Amino acid sequence: MSEHNLILRMEGISKAFPGVQALSNVDLELAPGEVLALVGENGAGKSTLMKILSGAYRKDTGRIFISGQEVEISGPRHAQQLGIAIIYQEFNLAPNQSVAANIFMAREPRRPGLGCLFVDRRRMESEAQKLLDRIGARISATTLVRHLSVAERQMVEIAKALAVDARIIIMDEPTSALGEEEVESLFEVVRTLKEQGIGIIFITHRLEEVFRIADRVVVLRDGARVGSMPIGEATPEKVIQWMVGREVGDLFQKKKAEIGAPLLEVRGLTRRGVVENVSFTLRRGEILGFAGLVGAGRTETVRLIFGADPKDSGEILIEGKPVTITSPRDALAAGIGLVPEDRGNHGLVLTLSVLENIVLPSLDRHTRLRVWLDRLGLLKTAQEFVNKLNIRIAQLQQKAMFLSGGNQQKTVVAKWLALRPRILIMDEPTRGIDVGAKAEIHALMSQLAQEGIGIIMVSSELPEILGMSDRILVMSEGRVAAILDREEATQELIMAYASGEKLGGAHGPLLASPAAL
């Protein structure tokens, strides 16, 4: 790649934190109109490198060139002035403000003359609408952000970047909360930006996306650049080997488990306006995948089963006996555990230690006479599951906030396994974790199924759904669209049901007889 054609060159970037060398002599190049996939395991240094580029961190050593000119980025505002914008996984939007107000926040156009103290709202909305139209976003600039979907909010973030004339846009895990249709819409926007000469650094854990959208891939491992290759020359196996430093076999390590008798039966589960008449059966040792587009009602359904949200009607049976679940405490008593999709806010207390997080739901089981805690028992339980799940920590007292995404996720799983559940619900179990940790989570799920635990797995990743599920329940608009056997399911068939293109037929409607499910 000719240096004269580069919009960005980072040369010999190093950064150390107390006790940790986060980056060691890293190089990175980006051309105008190029999509560069930046990949690596959690802790590889991707975020640190991008925070240096976006001005959040100062580098220790190295040089940065923008369009051939060496720059010393002093902070986020300076980075923005240089044409660098970053879109974080967690959006930075004001929900009660309009789309236009968010796009031009702190840079609102003013009325001319004596009215310069007042925002020119009409001009602001007009300019915002032009930016939205430029990326093909079908959103009104006057809409309040709180009324937008996740995918639409992402479009607003991209429009914000264009509003500051960004020439380099960093997208950090942009598809983590999107379904397949939303991902394709995002990719269309990325292609549009490419045509306009904008360079894009695309950070993702989903390798299939790397090969769909990127022009080139750069791999970091342990703070160092270990590989770079045009996408036409790369293979998933090669990228994975670079990422983990070893060859990784099948990511979906599903082992055959004996499928037993019905464990959980759900009949006519309904929460008006959200979930309608959902019925299915989960068997002992089975992994039942929940597929569907964002907003299809998958997470809402499992929250109803777990008692996190109130249901309007419906029946839940465990091993053939009706149970009343009106709260998570009832669900725990019935032997149901839930690994939530948002591990940071709902799965862990990040300021507590790994030990405290693992034993938190099972404190009652380690209390004598309802007064005295069995501290030795707590330690043994936590250590048992740290070992079983291969949670990589320095000590049990290490705070959860300092773990990698994969180790955080395994800690969430550990705290529910400590309760010895019969049914484990896993909502997006591998979202935002690296390929090595994904393989470990998949292997663990397979092992739990072999032990007779019934697993409900909600996932937006179709390869994961197809690779790990014994059967697949497809939801569309709050209803069950189909339940497919592993052997007959394909991505195309799942998407046809999920998008509502395929209704009825051989697999639907499937609600007449719960026993048949």
C-alpha positions as CSV (number, residue, x, y, z in Angstrom):
1,M,0.0,0.0,0.0
2,S,1.5,3.3,-1.1
3,E,2.2,5.7,1.7
4,H,1.0,8.6,-0.4
5,N,-2.5,7.0,-0.6
6,L,-2.9,6.6,3.1
7,I,-5.4,8.6,5.1
8,L,-4.0,7.2,8.4
9,R,-0.7,5.7,9.4
10,M,0.1,4.7,13.0
11,E,3.7,3.7,13.5
12,G,5.3,1.9,16.5
13,I,2.5,2.7,18.9
14,S,3.1,1.5,22.5
15,K,1.0,2.1,25.7
16,A,1.5,0.8,29.2
17,F,-0.7,0.8,32.2
18,P,0.4,-0.1,35.8
19,G,1.4,-3.7,35.6
20,V,0.2,-4.2,32.0
21,Q,1.8,-3.5,28.6
22,A,-1.3,-2.9,26.6
23,L,0.4,-2.2,23.2
24,S,3.8,-2.9,21.9
25,N,5.1,-1.3,18.8
26,V,1.9,-1.5,16.8
27,D,1.6,-0.3,13.2
28,L,-1.7,0.4,11.4
29,E,-2.6,1.8,8.0
30,L,-5.8,2.9,6.4
31,A,-6.6,4.1,2.9
32,P,-9.5,6.4,1.8
33,G,-12.5,4.3,1.0
34,E,-11.1,1.2,2.7
35,V,-12.9,-1.0,5.3
36,L,-10.2,-2.3,7.7
37,A,-11.3,-5.1,10.0
38,L,-9.5,-4.9,13.3
39,V,-9.8,-8.2,15.2
40,G,-8.3,-10.0,18.2
41,E,-9.3,-11.6,21.4
42,N,-10.5,-9.6,24.4
43,G,-7.5,-7.9,25.9
44,A,-5.6,-7.9,22.6
45,G,-5.3,-4.1,22.5
46,K,-7.9,-3.1,20.0
47,S,-9.8,-0.7,22.2
48,T,-6.6,0.8,23.6
49,L,-5.3,1.5,20.1
50,M,-8.6,3.1,19.0
51,K,-8.8,5.2,22.2
52,I,-5.3,6.5,21.3
53,L,-6.5,7.3,17.8
54,S,-9.7,9.0,19.1
55,G,-7.8,11.0,21.7
56,A,-9.1,9.3,24.8
57,Y,-5.6,8.0,25.7
58,R,-2.2,9.4,25.0
59,K,0.4,7.1,23.5
60,D,3.7,6.4,25.3
61,T,5.7,6.1,22.1
62,G,5.1,6.1,18.3
63,R,3.9,8.4,15.6
64,I,0.6,9.1,14.0
65,F,0.1,10.6,10.5
66,I,-3.2,11.9,9.0
67,S,-3.0,12.3,5.3
68,G,0.8,12.3,5.4
69,Q,1.0,15.0,8.2
70,E,2.3,13.9,11.6
71,V,-0.1,14.9,14.4
72,E,0.0,14.7,18.2
73,I,-3.6,14.0,19.2
74,S,-4.2,15.9,22.4
75,G,-7.8,14.8,23.2
76,P,-11.2,13.7,21.7
77,R,-12.1,17.2,20.4
78,H,-8.7,17.5,18.6
79,A,-9.3,14.0,17.1
80,Q,-12.7,15.2,15.9
81,Q,-11.1,18.3,14.4
82,L,-8.7,16.0,12.5
83,G,-11.7,14.1,11.0
84,I,-11.7,11.1,13.3
85,A,-14.9,9.8,14.8
86,I,-15.6,6.8,16.9
87,I,-19.0,5.0,17.3
88,Y,-18.9,3.0,20.5
89,Q,-20.8,-0.2,21.2
90,E,-22.8,1.8,23.8
91,F,-24.4,4.7,22.0
92,N,-23.8,8.2,23.3
93,L,-27.2,9.7,22.6
94,A,-29.7,11.8,24.5
95,P,-33.0,9.8,24.4
96,N,-35.3,12.7,25.1
97,Q,-33.8,14.9,22.4
98,S,-34.6,14.9,18.7
99,V,-32.4,13.1,16.1
100,A,-31.4,16.6,14.8
101,A,-30.5,17.8,18.3
102,N,-28.3,14.7,18.9
103,I,-26.5,15.1,15.5
104,F,-25.6,18.7,16.2
105,M,-25.3,18.6,20.0
106,A,-22.8,21.3,21.2
107,R,-22.5,22.5,17.6
108,E,-26.1,23.8,16.9
109,P,-26.4,26.3,14.1
110,R,-27.4,29.7,15.3
111,R,-29.7,32.4,13.9
112,P,-27.9,35.2,12.2
113,G,-27.6,38.8,13.6
114,L,-29.1,39.7,16.9
115,G,-30.7,36.3,17.2
116,C,-27.4,34.5,17.3
117,L,-28.0,33.3,20.9
118,F,-30.9,31.1,19.6
119,V,-30.6,27.8,17.8
120,D,-31.7,27.9,14.2
121,R,-33.9,24.8,14.6
122,R,-35.2,24.8,11.1
123,R,-31.7,24.8,9.6
124,M,-30.5,22.2,12.1
125,E,-33.3,19.8,11.2
126,S,-32.8,20.4,7.5
127,E,-29.0,19.7,7.7
128,A,-29.6,16.7,9.8
129,Q,-32.1,15.3,7.4
130,K,-29.6,15.7,4.5
131,L,-27.1,13.7,6.5
132,L,-29.6,11.0,7.2
133,D,-30.6,10.9,3.5
134,R,-26.9,10.7,2.6
135,I,-26.6,7.3,4.3
136,G,-30.0,6.1,3.2
137,A,-31.5,6.2,6.8
138,R,-35.3,6.3,6.7
139,I,-35.6,8.4,9.8
140,S,-37.1,11.8,10.4
141,A,-34.8,14.4,11.9
142,T,-37.5,15.5,14.2
143,T,-38.2,12.1,15.9
144,L,-37.1,11.7,19.5
145,V,-34.3,9.3,19.9
146,R,-36.1,7.2,22.5
147,H,-38.6,6.2,19.8
148,L,-35.9,4.7,17.6
149,S,-34.8,1.1,17.3
150,V,-31.2,0.1,18.1
151,A,-30.4,0.0,14.4
152,E,-31.9,3.4,13.8
153,R,-29.9,4.8,16.7
154,Q,-26.7,3.5,15.1
155,M,-27.6,5.4,11.9
156,V,-27.9,8.6,14.0
157,E,-24.4,7.9,15.4
158,I,-23.1,7.6,11.8
159,A,-24.8,10.8,10.8
160,K,-23.2,12.5,13.9
161,A,-19.8,11.4,12.5
162,L,-20.5,12.8,9.1
163,A,-21.7,16.1,10.6
164,V,-18.1,16.8,11.8
165,D,-16.7,15.9,8.4
166,A,-15.2,12.7,9.6
167,R,-12.7,11.1,7.2
168,I,-12.0,8.2,9.5
169,I,-14.8,6.4,11.2
170,I,-14.1,3.8,13.9
171,M,-17.0,1.3,14.4
172,D,-16.7,-0.6,17.7
173,E,-18.7,-3.9,17.6
174,P,-21.4,-2.1,15.5
175,T,-23.5,-5.3,14.9
176,S,-23.6,-6.7,18.4
177,A,-27.2,-5.8,19.0
178,L,-28.5,-6.1,15.5
179,G,-30.4,-8.9,13.7
180,E,-29.6,-10.2,10.3
181,E,-31.7,-7.6,8.4
182,E,-30.3,-4.7,10.4
183,V,-26.8,-5.9,9.8
184,E,-27.3,-5.9,6.1
185,S,-28.7,-2.4,6.3
186,L,-25.7,-1.3,8.2
187,F,-23.4,-2.9,5.6
188,E,-25.2,-0.9,2.9
189,V,-24.4,2.3,4.8
190,V,-20.8,1.2,5.1
191,R,-20.6,0.6,1.4
192,T,-22.0,4.0,0.8
193,L,-19.4,5.6,3.0
194,K,-16.7,3.7,1.2
195,E,-17.9,5.2,-2.1
196,Q,-17.6,8.7,-0.5
197,G,-13.9,8.0,0.3
198,I,-14.3,7.6,4.0
199,G,-11.9,5.2,5.7
200,I,-13.6,2.8,8.2
201,I,-12.0,0.8,11.0
202,F,-14.4,-2.0,11.8
203,I,-14.0,-3.8,15.1
204,T,-15.9,-7.1,15.4
205,H,-15.8,-10.5,17.0
206,R,-17.9,-12.0,14.2
207,L,-15.5,-13.4,11.6
208,E,-18.3,-14.0,9.1
209,E,-18.7,-10.2,9.0
210,V,-15.0,-9.7,8.4
211,F,-15.3,-11.6,5.2
212,R,-18.5,-10.0,4.1
213,I,-17.6,-6.3,4.5
214,A,-13.8,-5.8,5.0
215,D,-11.1,-5.1,2.3
216,R,-8.3,-6.0,4.7
217,V,-7.9,-7.5,8.1
218,V,-5.4,-6.7,10.9
219,V,-5.0,-9.0,13.8
220,L,-3.8,-8.0,17.3
221,R,-2.7,-10.5,20.0
222,D,-1.4,-9.6,23.4
223,G,-0.9,-6.0,22.5
224,A,1.1,-6.7,19.3
225,R,0.2,-6.8,15.6
226,V,0.6,-10.4,14.5
227,G,-0.9,-10.4,11.0
228,S,-2.3,-8.3,8.2
229,M,-3.7,-9.5,4.9
230,P,-6.1,-8.5,2.1
231,I,-9.4,-10.2,2.6
232,G,-9.1,-12.0,-0.7
233,E,-6.1,-13.8,0.6
234,A,-7.3,-14.5,4.1
235,T,-9.2,-17.6,5.5
236,P,-11.2,-17.9,8.7
237,E,-8.7,-20.6,9.9
238,K,-5.7,-18.3,9.3
239,V,-7.4,-15.4,11.1
240,I,-8.4,-17.5,14.1
241,Q,-4.9,-19.0,14.3
242,W,-3.4,-15.4,14.4
243,M,-5.9,-14.4,17.0
244,V,-5.4,-17.2,19.5
245,G,-1.9,-18.2,18.7
246,R,-3.0,-21.8,18.0
247,E,-5.2,-23.7,15.7
248,V,-8.9,-23.8,16.8
249,G,-11.1,-26.5,15.5
250,D,-14.8,-26.3,15.1
251,L,-16.1,-23.3,16.9
252,F,-19.4,-25.0,17.6
253,Q,-18.2,-27.9,19.7
254,K,-21.6,-29.6,20.0
255,K,-21.3,-33.1,21.4
256,K,-24.2,-35.6,21.2
257,A,-26.3,-35.5,24.3
258,E,-29.1,-37.9,25.2
259,I,-32.4,-36.1,24.8
260,G,-34.8,-37.1,27.6
261,A,-38.3,-36.4,28.7
262,P,-39.9,-33.0,28.7
263,L,-38.4,-30.7,31.3
264,L,-40.1,-27.4,30.6
265,E,-43.5,-26.8,28.9
266,V,-44.7,-23.4,28.1
267,R,-48.4,-23.1,27.0
268,G,-50.0,-19.9,25.6
269,L,-47.5,-17.5,27.2
270,T,-48.8,-13.9,26.6
271,R,-47.9,-10.4,27.5
272,R,-50.2,-8.2,25.5
273,G,-48.5,-6.1,22.8
274,V,-45.2,-7.9,23.4
275,V,-45.5,-11.7,23.3
276,E,-48.6,-13.6,22.0
277,N,-49.6,-17.2,22.7
278,V,-46.0,-18.7,22.8
279,S,-46.0,-22.5,23.3
280,F,-43.1,-24.9,23.2
281,T,-41.4,-27.8,25.1
282,L,-37.8,-28.1,26.2
283,R,-36.5,-31.6,26.9
284,R,-33.8,-32.8,29.2
285,G,-30.3,-32.6,27.6
286,E,-31.7,-30.4,24.8
287,I,-30.4,-27.1,23.5
288,L,-33.3,-25.2,22.1
289,G,-32.2,-22.2,20.0
290,F,-34.4,-19.1,19.8
291,A,-33.9,-17.3,16.5
292,G,-35.6,-14.1,15.1
293,L,-35.0,-10.5,14.2
294,V,-34.4,-7.8,16.8
295,G,-37.8,-7.0,18.3
296,A,-39.2,-10.5,17.6
297,G,-39.9,-11.1,21.3
298,R,-37.2,-13.6,22.1
299,T,-35.7,-11.9,25.2
300,E,-39.2,-10.8,26.3
301,T,-40.3,-14.5,26.2
302,V,-37.5,-15.7,28.4
303,R,-37.9,-12.9,30.8
304,L,-41.6,-13.9,31.2
305,I,-40.5,-17.5,31.9
306,F,-37.9,-16.3,34.5
307,G,-40.5,-14.0,36.2
308,A,-38.5,-10.9,35.4
309,D,-41.6,-9.4,33.7
310,P,-45.3,-10.1,34.5
311,K,-47.3,-12.3,32.1
312,D,-51.0,-11.7,31.3
313,S,-51.8,-15.3,30.6
314,G,-50.2,-18.7,30.0
315,E,-49.0,-21.8,31.8
316,I,-45.5,-23.1,32.7
317,L,-44.9,-26.7,33.7
318,I,-41.7,-28.3,34.9
319,E,-41.5,-32.1,34.6
320,G,-45.2,-32.1,33.9
321,K,-46.3,-30.1,37.0
322,P,-47.7,-26.6,36.8
323,V,-45.5,-24.0,38.6
324,T,-46.3,-20.4,39.5
325,I,-43.5,-18.0,38.6
326,T,-44.1,-14.3,39.4
327,S,-40.6,-13.3,40.2
328,P,-37.0,-14.4,39.6
329,R,-37.0,-15.9,43.1
330,D,-39.8,-18.3,42.1
331,A,-37.8,-19.2,39.0
332,L,-34.7,-20.0,41.0
333,A,-36.8,-22.1,43.4
334,A,-38.1,-24.0,40.4
335,G,-34.5,-24.7,39.1
336,I,-34.4,-22.1,36.4
337,G,-31.3,-19.9,35.8
338,L,-31.0,-17.0,33.4
339,V,-27.8,-15.7,31.8
340,P,-29.0,-12.3,30.6
341,E,-27.9,-10.6,27.3
342,D,-26.5,-7.5,29.1
343,R,-23.9,-9.1,31.4
344,G,-22.6,-5.7,32.6
345,N,-25.8,-4.3,33.8
346,H,-28.0,-7.4,34.6
347,G,-25.6,-10.3,35.0
348,L,-22.8,-9.0,37.2
349,V,-22.1,-6.5,40.0
350,L,-19.0,-5.2,38.4
351,T,-17.6,-3.6,41.6
352,L,-17.8,-6.9,43.4
353,S,-15.2,-9.7,43.3
354,V,-15.5,-12.9,41.2
355,L,-16.1,-14.8,44.4
356,E,-18.9,-12.5,45.5
357,N,-20.6,-12.6,42.1
358,I,-20.5,-16.4,41.9
359,V,-22.0,-17.1,45.3
360,L,-24.4,-14.1,45.4
361,P,-27.5,-16.1,44.3
362,S,-26.7,-19.1,46.5
363,L,-26.0,-17.4,49.8
364,D,-29.0,-19.0,51.4
365,R,-27.5,-22.4,50.7
366,H,-24.3,-21.4,52.6
367,T,-26.0,-19.9,55.6
368,R,-26.3,-21.6,59.0
369,L,-29.4,-21.0,61.1
370,R,-30.2,-18.1,58.7
371,V,-27.4,-16.1,60.4
372,W,-23.9,-17.4,59.9
373,L,-22.2,-17.6,56.5
374,D,-20.2,-20.7,55.7
375,R,-17.2,-18.9,54.3
376,L,-15.2,-22.0,53.6
377,G,-18.2,-23.4,51.7
378,L,-18.5,-20.2,49.7
379,L,-14.8,-20.3,48.8
380,K,-15.0,-24.0,47.7
381,T,-18.1,-23.4,45.6
382,A,-16.5,-20.4,43.8
383,Q,-13.2,-22.2,43.2
384,E,-15.0,-25.2,41.9
385,F,-16.7,-23.3,39.2
386,V,-13.7,-21.1,38.4
387,N,-11.9,-24.4,37.7
388,K,-14.7,-26.0,35.9
389,L,-15.3,-23.1,33.5
390,N,-11.6,-22.2,33.2
391,I,-12.2,-18.6,34.4
392,R,-8.8,-16.8,34.0
393,I,-8.3,-14.7,37.1
394,A,-5.4,-13.8,39.4
395,Q,-7.4,-14.5,42.5
396,L,-11.0,-15.0,43.6
397,Q,-11.0,-11.4,45.1
398,Q,-10.4,-9.9,41.7
399,K,-13.2,-7.4,40.8
400,A,-15.4,-8.5,37.9
401,M,-14.9,-5.1,36.1
402,F,-11.3,-6.0,35.4
403,L,-12.1,-9.3,33.6
404,S,-12.2,-9.7,29.8
405,G,-15.6,-10.1,28.2
406,G,-15.3,-13.8,27.9
407,N,-14.3,-14.3,31.6
408,Q,-17.1,-12.0,32.7
409,Q,-19.5,-14.2,30.7
410,K,-18.2,-17.4,32.3
411,T,-18.5,-15.8,35.7
412,V,-22.2,-15.1,35.0
413,V,-22.7,-18.7,33.9
414,A,-20.8,-19.9,37.0
415,K,-23.1,-18.1,39.5
416,W,-26.1,-19.9,38.0
417,L,-24.4,-23.3,37.8
418,A,-23.6,-22.9,41.5
419,L,-27.4,-23.2,42.1
420,R,-27.4,-26.6,40.3
421,P,-30.3,-25.6,37.9
422,R,-32.3,-28.0,35.8
423,I,-33.0,-25.4,33.2
424,L,-30.5,-22.7,32.0
425,I,-31.6,-19.8,29.8
426,M,-28.7,-18.2,28.0
427,D,-29.6,-14.9,26.2
428,E,-26.9,-14.0,23.6
429,P,-24.3,-16.2,25.4
430,T,-21.3,-15.2,23.2
431,R,-22.1,-11.6,22.4
432,G,-19.0,-9.4,22.4
433,I,-16.5,-12.1,23.4
434,D,-13.6,-13.3,21.4
435,V,-13.4,-16.5,19.2
436,G,-11.4,-18.5,21.8
437,A,-13.9,-17.7,24.6
438,K,-16.8,-18.5,22.3
439,A,-15.4,-22.0,21.7
440,E,-15.1,-22.5,25.4
441,I,-18.7,-21.3,26.1
442,H,-20.0,-23.6,23.3
443,A,-18.1,-26.6,24.7
444,L,-19.5,-25.8,28.2
445,M,-23.1,-25.7,26.8
446,S,-22.5,-29.1,25.2
447,Q,-21.2,-30.5,28.5
448,L,-24.1,-29.1,30.5
449,A,-26.5,-30.7,28.0
450,Q,-24.8,-34.0,28.4
451,E,-25.3,-33.7,32.2
452,G,-29.1,-33.5,31.5
453,I,-29.6,-29.7,31.8
454,G,-32.1,-28.3,29.4
455,I,-30.8,-25.1,27.7
456,I,-32.7,-22.3,26.0
457,M,-30.2,-20.3,23.9
458,V,-31.3,-17.0,22.4
459,S,-28.9,-15.8,19.7
460,S,-28.8,-13.3,16.9
461,E,-25.9,-15.2,15.2
462,L,-27.3,-17.8,12.8
463,P,-24.1,-19.8,12.6
464,E,-24.3,-20.2,16.4
465,I,-28.0,-21.1,16.2
466,L,-27.4,-23.7,13.5
467,G,-24.2,-25.1,15.1
468,M,-25.4,-25.5,18.7
469,S,-29.2,-26.2,18.6
470,D,-31.0,-29.5,18.7
471,R,-34.1,-27.7,17.6
472,I,-34.7,-24.1,16.6
473,L,-37.7,-22.0,17.6
474,V,-38.2,-19.0,15.3
475,M,-40.1,-16.0,16.5
476,S,-41.6,-13.2,14.4
477,E,-43.5,-10.2,15.8
478,G,-43.9,-11.8,19.3
479,R,-45.2,-15.1,18.0
480,V,-43.8,-18.5,17.3
481,A,-43.3,-18.7,13.5
482,A,-41.8,-22.2,13.4
483,I,-40.0,-24.9,15.3
484,L,-37.4,-26.6,13.2
485,D,-35.3,-29.8,13.7
486,R,-31.5,-29.3,13.5
487,E,-31.3,-31.4,10.3
488,E,-33.8,-29.4,8.3
489,A,-32.9,-25.9,9.4
490,T,-30.9,-23.5,7.1
491,Q,-30.1,-19.9,7.3
492,E,-32.5,-19.2,4.4
493,L,-35.4,-21.1,6.0
494,I,-34.9,-19.4,9.4
495,M,-34.8,-15.9,7.9
496,A,-37.9,-16.7,5.8
497,Y,-39.8,-17.5,9.0
498,A,-38.2,-14.7,11.0
499,S,-39.1,-12.0,8.5
500,G,-42.6,-13.2,8.0
501,E,-42.1,-14.2,4.4
502,K,-43.0,-17.8,5.2
503,L,-46.1,-18.4,7.3
504,G,-48.1,-21.6,7.9
505,G,-47.1,-24.5,5.7
506,A,-45.4,-27.6,7.0
507,H,-44.1,-25.9,10.1
508,G,-46.9,-23.5,11.1
509,P,-49.0,-22.6,12.7
510,L,-47.5,-24.6,15.6
511,L,-49.7,-23.7,18.4
512,A,-52.5,-26.1,18.3
513,S,-51.1,-28.8,20.6
514,P,-48.3,-28.1,23.1
515,A,-47.7,-31.8,23.4
516,A,-46.6,-31.9,19.7
517,L,-44.0,-29.2,20.4
